Amino acid sequence: MKNRLMFKVVSLLVVGLVVLAACAPAPPAEEEVMEEEVMEEEVMEEEVMEEKAIAVGIVLPTKEEPRWIQDEGRFMEALVAEGYEVEILFSQGDSAVELTNVQSLISKGVKVIIITPHDGTAAAAAAKEAAEAGVKVISYDRLIRETDAVDYYVTFDSIAVGAQQAQYLVDNATGTGNPLYLYAGAASDNNAFIFFRGAWGVLQPKIADGTFYIVNSSEAVALQDKAELSRDEEAQIIGQITTEWDFDTAKTLAESNLTAATSADKGDVFLLAPNDGTARAIADAFAVDPEVTKYYVSGQDAEMASVQYIIDGKQSMTVWKDVRTLVADAISAAVTLLEGGTPEAKGSYNNGAADIPAIQSAVVTVDAENVKATLIDGGYYEASDFTGLD
């Protein structure tokens, strides 16, 4: 009886297990597992894409100038703080590299490219390629020329930059017959023309009335009676006084000018230097000439090295362009374009092919009198970055 009872119990257990097995769902096939994994990966990728607010590529002209290293840091800081994706590339002073950089960014699917061209005219090819790929193009600080493939130009008031540089020289000149040495940026950079145009508008009347006389440019002397110059006339002058934005070129040119100058062309001199790097190089050349008793030299960008020069009395002034503002304007324009909006422009610049809507920021003259209040107390730099501050 016991054996038969145990047999029945075992039989019932076996039957129960068989029934449970029949009711259990079949294990997923290998293809189903793979499909589920792919779907999970796609969801994760979509979530990551949603986290990236924008896709912006930035192309800057060179790492050889402190200004562009500063801009790189400001862009990265601002974009990362906002949670945006960005890639920043440098063209190293080569338009071919610039085009390759733009092509690389296009291939990575960016929607907006911010370009500071090395050569404004040569950059037209890169802008056109980006536009044809459906990418919005913002010309940053320097204008891309001879193409309508530029959506916006984010810049400082470049005419005002040159005008403020020149006005500082005018304000410090007394009497008549003051020697004036002119220097400009690279002829390949449209900004060099705009800066010079702004300066010429202020200096020319003071050349005409005898306050200044031009020492180092026969082309400028030949045109000194013209209040407004054509671009070709500006090019003739800039061809003689270009620094190519290069420190060594600027110093060599200044030394050459001093060698050719007479003693009467020295004494207290006035130097229109286009930016801070060239200002320091030109100042160094004039500082060691024993016949130069004093010099006034302009600059722009408020580079740290030039701020120290101003504190030390080796550079007279700089035009401060708050890069934080310019970067913010460029990012704001990019976001607005990505969202299908229209950035608010303040005027326009003709680039030879079209009137490009411009977003312009104000500029400020900085010298020894206001350097601390403007740049240090204003939070742009730390006092610990410099020596000799009062």
C-alpha positions in Angstrom: 0.0 0.0 0.0 2.8 2.4 0.9 4.6 1.7 -2.3 1.5 2.3 -4.4 0.8 5.5 -2.5 4.3 6.8 -3.1 4.0 5.9 -6.8 0.8 8.0 -7.0 2.4 11.0 -5.3 5.5 10.9 -7.6 3.2 10.5 -10.6 1.2 13.6 -9.6 4.4 15.6 -9.1 5.7 14.6 -12.5 2.4 15.6 -14.1 2.4 18.9 -12.2 5.9 19.7 -13.4 5.0 18.9 -17.0 1.9 21.2 -16.8 4.0 24.0 -15.3 6.6 23.6 -18.1 3.9 23.7 -20.7 2.5 27.0 -19.2 5.9 28.7 -18.9 6.8 31.2 -21.8 9.4 29.9 -24.3 12.9 31.5 -24.0 13.3 34.4 -26.5 15.0 33.5 -29.8 18.4 34.9 -30.5 17.0 37.3 -33.1 14.5 38.7 -30.6 17.3 39.4 -28.0 19.3 41.2 -30.7 16.3 43.3 -31.7 15.7 44.3 -28.1 19.3 45.3 -27.6 19.3 47.4 -30.8 16.1 49.2 -29.6 17.7 49.9 -26.2 20.8 51.4 -27.9 18.6 53.5 -30.2 16.7 54.9 -27.2 19.9 55.6 -25.4 21.3 57.4 -28.5 18.1 59.5 -28.8 18.4 60.4 -25.1 22.0 61.5 -25.6 21.0 63.6 -28.7 18.3 65.2 -26.7 20.9 66.3 -24.1 22.9 68.1 -26.7 21.2 71.4 -27.1 23.1 72.5 -30.2 25.7 71.2 -32.6 28.1 74.1 -33.3 31.5 74.0 -35.0 34.0 76.9 -34.5 36.9 77.6 -36.8 39.5 80.1 -35.4 42.4 81.4 -37.5 45.6 80.6 -35.5 47.0 79.7 -32.1 49.9 82.0 -32.6 48.0 85.1 -31.4 46.9 85.2 -27.7 43.6 86.8 -28.8 42.3 83.6 -30.4 43.5 81.3 -27.5 41.4 83.7 -25.3 38.4 83.3 -27.6 38.7 79.5 -27.6 38.6 79.5 -23.8 35.6 81.8 -23.7 33.7 79.8 -26.3 34.4 76.5 -24.5 33.5 77.9 -21.1 30.2 79.5 -22.3 29.0 76.5 -24.3 29.9 73.9 -21.7 28.2 76.0 -19.0 25.0 76.0 -21.1 25.3 72.2 -21.8 26.0 72.7 -25.5 28.1 70.5 -27.8 31.0 72.3 -29.6 34.1 71.5 -31.5 36.8 74.2 -32.0 39.4 73.9 -34.7 42.3 76.2 -35.7 43.4 76.9 -39.2 46.9 77.9 -38.3 47.0 80.8 -40.7 46.3 78.6 -43.7 43.1 78.9 -45.9 43.5 75.4 -47.1 43.4 74.1 -43.5 40.5 76.3 -42.8 38.5 74.7 -45.7 39.4 71.2 -44.5 38.3 72.2 -41.0 34.9 73.3 -42.3 34.5 70.2 -44.4 35.3 68.1 -41.3 32.6 69.9 -39.3 30.1 69.5 -42.1 30.8 65.7 -42.1 30.1 65.6 -38.4 26.6 67.0 -38.9 27.0 70.5 -37.3 24.1 72.8 -37.9 25.9 76.1 -37.4 29.6 77.0 -38.2 31.2 80.1 -36.7 34.2 81.1 -38.7 36.9 83.7 -38.1 38.6 83.6 -41.5 42.3 83.7 -42.0 41.8 85.3 -45.4 38.4 86.9 -45.8 38.1 86.4 -49.5 39.6 82.9 -49.6 37.1 81.8 -46.9 34.2 82.4 -49.3 34.8 78.8 -50.7 34.4 77.3 -47.2 31.3 79.4 -46.5 29.7 78.4 -49.8 30.4 74.7 -49.1 28.8 75.0 -45.7 25.7 76.8 -47.0 25.2 74.2 -49.8 25.2 71.5 -47.0 22.4 73.4 -45.2 24.7 74.7 -42.5 24.2 78.2 -41.2 27.4 80.4 -41.4 28.3 83.1 -38.8 31.3 85.2 -39.7 33.0 86.0 -36.4 35.0 89.1 -35.7 36.4 89.1 -39.3 34.1 89.4 -42.3 34.0 86.7 -45.0 34.0 88.5 -48.3 32.8 88.0 -51.9 29.9 85.6 -51.1 26.3 85.7 -50.1 26.7 82.4 -48.2 27.1 84.2 -44.9 24.0 84.5 -42.6 25.3 86.8 -40.0 28.4 88.8 -39.0 29.1 89.0 -35.3 31.6 91.8 -34.6 32.7 94.7 -32.6 32.2 98.2 -34.1 35.4 98.0 -36.1 35.1 101.6 -37.4 35.0 102.7 -33.8 38.1 100.7 -32.9 40.2 102.6 -35.5 38.6 105.9 -34.6 39.4 105.4 -30.8 43.0 104.4 -31.6 43.4 107.6 -33.7 41.6 109.8 -31.2 44.0 108.8 -28.5 46.9 110.0 -30.6 45.1 113.2 -31.5 44.3 113.9 -27.8 47.9 113.6 -26.8 49.4 115.7 -29.6 50.2 119.4 -29.1 51.3 122.0 -31.6 52.1 121.0 -35.2 54.6 118.9 -37.0 54.3 115.8 -34.9 55.8 112.7 -36.6 53.1 110.0 -37.3 54.0 106.4 -38.2 51.2 104.3 -39.6 50.9 100.5 -39.3 48.1 98.2 -40.3 47.0 94.6 -40.1 47.1 92.0 -42.9 45.8 93.0 -46.3 44.0 89.6 -46.4 41.9 90.6 -43.4 38.9 92.8 -44.1 39.1 94.1 -40.5 42.5 95.7 -41.3 40.7 97.9 -43.8 37.9 98.8 -41.5 40.2 99.6 -38.6 42.3 101.8 -40.9 39.2 103.5 -42.3 38.1 104.4 -38.8 41.5 105.8 -37.9 41.9 107.7 -41.2 38.7 109.5 -40.6 40.0 110.9 -37.4 43.7 111.4 -38.4 43.2 112.9 -41.9 41.9 116.3 -40.7 44.8 116.5 -38.3 47.2 115.7 -41.0 45.6 118.3 -43.2 45.9 121.0 -40.6 49.6 120.2 -39.9 49.2 118.6 -36.4 50.8 115.4 -37.8 52.9 114.6 -40.8 53.3 111.0 -42.1 56.8 109.6 -41.9 56.6 106.0 -43.2 54.2 105.8 -46.2 54.6 107.6 -49.5 51.2 106.3 -50.5 49.5 107.8 -47.5 51.3 111.1 -48.1 50.1 111.1 -51.7 46.5 110.7 -50.5 46.6 112.8 -47.4 44.3 115.4 -48.7 41.4 112.9 -49.2 39.0 112.6 -46.3 37.5 109.4 -47.7 39.5 106.7 -49.5 38.4 104.0 -51.8 39.2 100.4 -51.0 41.9 100.4 -53.7 43.5 103.5 -52.2 43.3 102.0 -48.7 45.0 98.9 -50.2 47.8 101.0 -51.6 48.6 102.4 -48.2 48.1 99.1 -46.3 50.5 97.4 -48.8 53.3 99.7 -47.5 52.5 99.5 -43.7 51.1 96.0 -43.2 52.3 94.0 -40.2 50.5 90.9 -41.4 49.4 90.7 -37.7 52.8 89.2 -37.1 55.0 90.4 -34.2 58.3 89.8 -36.0 57.1 91.4 -39.2 55.9 94.4 -37.2 59.2 94.8 -35.3 61.2 94.5 -38.5 59.1 97.0 -40.3 59.4 99.5 -37.4 63.1 99.0 -37.3 63.3 99.6 -41.0 61.2 102.8 -40.7 63.5 104.1 -37.9 66.6 103.4 -40.0 65.2 105.4 -42.9 63.9 108.2 -40.7 65.9 111.4 -40.0 66.5 112.8 -36.5 63.7 115.3 -37.2 61.3 112.4 -37.7 61.9 111.1 -34.2 61.7 112.9 -30.8 58.1 112.6 -29.6 56.4 110.3 -32.0 52.9 108.9 -32.6 52.4 105.3 -33.6 49.1 103.9 -35.1 49.5 100.2 -34.3 46.6 98.0 -35.3 46.5 95.5 -32.3 48.2 94.7 -29.1 50.7 92.1 -30.4 52.0 94.5 -33.1 51.9 97.4 -30.6 54.3 95.6 -28.2 56.6 94.7 -31.1 56.6 98.3 -32.5 57.0 99.8 -29.1 60.0 97.6 -28.4 61.6 98.9 -31.6 61.0 102.6 -30.8 61.9 102.2 -27.2 65.6 101.4 -28.0 66.1 104.1 -30.5 68.2 106.8 -28.6 66.6 109.6 -30.7 63.1 108.7 -29.8 62.3 110.7 -26.6 58.7 109.6 -26.2 56.2 107.6 -28.1 52.4 107.2 -28.0 51.3 103.8 -29.4 47.8 102.4 -29.9 46.6 98.8 -29.6 43.5 96.7 -29.3 42.2 93.5 -27.7 43.4 94.2 -24.1 45.7 91.2 -24.2 47.2 90.4 -20.8 50.7 91.2 -22.0 49.6 94.6 -23.3 47.7 95.3 -20.1 51.1 94.8 -18.3 52.8 97.0 -20.8 50.2 99.7 -20.1 50.8 99.4 -16.4 54.6 99.6 -17.0 54.2 102.6 -19.3 55.4 100.8 -22.4 52.1 100.8 -24.3 49.9 103.9 -24.3 46.4 102.4 -24.8 44.4 99.5 -26.0 40.8 99.3 -27.3 39.1 96.8 -25.1 36.7 94.5 -26.9 35.0 92.4 -24.3 35.3 88.9 -25.8 32.7 87.7 -23.3 30.1 89.9 -25.0 31.2 88.8 -28.5 31.1 85.1 -27.6 27.7 85.5 -26.0 26.4 87.3 -29.1 27.7 84.5 -31.4 26.2 81.8 -29.3 22.9 83.6 -29.0 22.8 84.0 -32.8 23.7 80.3 -33.3 20.9 79.1 -30.9 18.4 81.4 -32.5 19.2 80.1 -36.0 19.0 76.5 -34.7 15.6 77.2 -33.3 14.5 78.6 -36.6 14.5 82.2 -35.5 16.0 85.4 -36.8 18.8 87.0 -34.7 18.4 90.7 -34.2 20.9 92.6 -36.3 22.3 96.1 -35.7 23.1 97.3 -39.2 25.0 95.5 -41.9 28.4 95.3 -43.7 28.8 94.9 -47.4 31.2 92.1 -48.2 31.5 92.8 -51.9 28.7 90.4 -52.8 25.9 91.1 -50.3 24.9 93.2 -47.3 25.5 90.9 -44.3 23.3 91.5 -41.3 25.6 92.5 -38.4 25.4 92.0 -34.6 27.8 94.7 -33.2 29.2 95.2 -29.7 30.6 98.4 -28.3 34.3 99.0 -27.6 36.1 100.9 -24.8 39.4 102.8 -24.7 41.7 101.7 -21.9 44.9 103.4 -20.7 46.8 103.8 -17.5 44.1 106.0 -16.0 41.3 103.5 -16.2 43.0 100.1 -16.7 42.3 98.9 -13.1 38.7 100.2 -12.9 37.8 98.8 -16.3 39.6 95.4 -16.6 40.3 94.4 -13.0 37.5 95.9 -10.9 35.2 94.9 -13.8 36.1 91.3 -13.4 37.7 90.7 -16.8 41.1 89.9 -15.3 42.4 89.2 -11.8 44.7 91.7 -10.1 47.1 88.8 -9.4 47.7 88.5 -13.1 49.7 91.7 -13.1 52.4 93.5 -11.2 52.7 97.2 -10.4 49.0 97.9 -10.0 48.1 100.8 -7.6 
